[in-house]
């Protein structure tokens, strides 16, 4: 990734992705193998991130002339759902699920990638609680159900 400090938004996305990938561990999430240290840590603008290899992505497969059998489709969807379930159990929302971000190997194993737009579910729940308080008319008192956060079912 070149020019990582040129744009503040891109810099935040790179930081978010690297931070998440260091914490997420699942067979259906792309693995962060290594971050190569710059030769001059005080003055650098490029970062090299080594991630797990995948043979293709879903976008390329869908655009190709490859005919997928029903078993292939079922396996890909099952693995994709397993990845999403793991992310949600880890309190992470991907927010950029699209075929290009679904890496696929020949055995139909799936690896989700590109976590630059991902967010923590706890952050979203807190924001929703704040919005509910702001939208509430001033003359109406808050009751107990409005103020407390709802714990997700397990």
Secondary structure, DSSP 8 states (H G I E B T S, - for coil): -B-TTS-HHHHHHHHHHHHHHHH---TTB--EEEEE--SSTTS--B-EEEE---SEEHHHHHHSS----HHHHHHHHHHHHHHHHHHHHTTEE-----GGGEEE-TT--EEE---TT-EEHHHHHHHHHHHHHHHS-TTS---HHHHS------
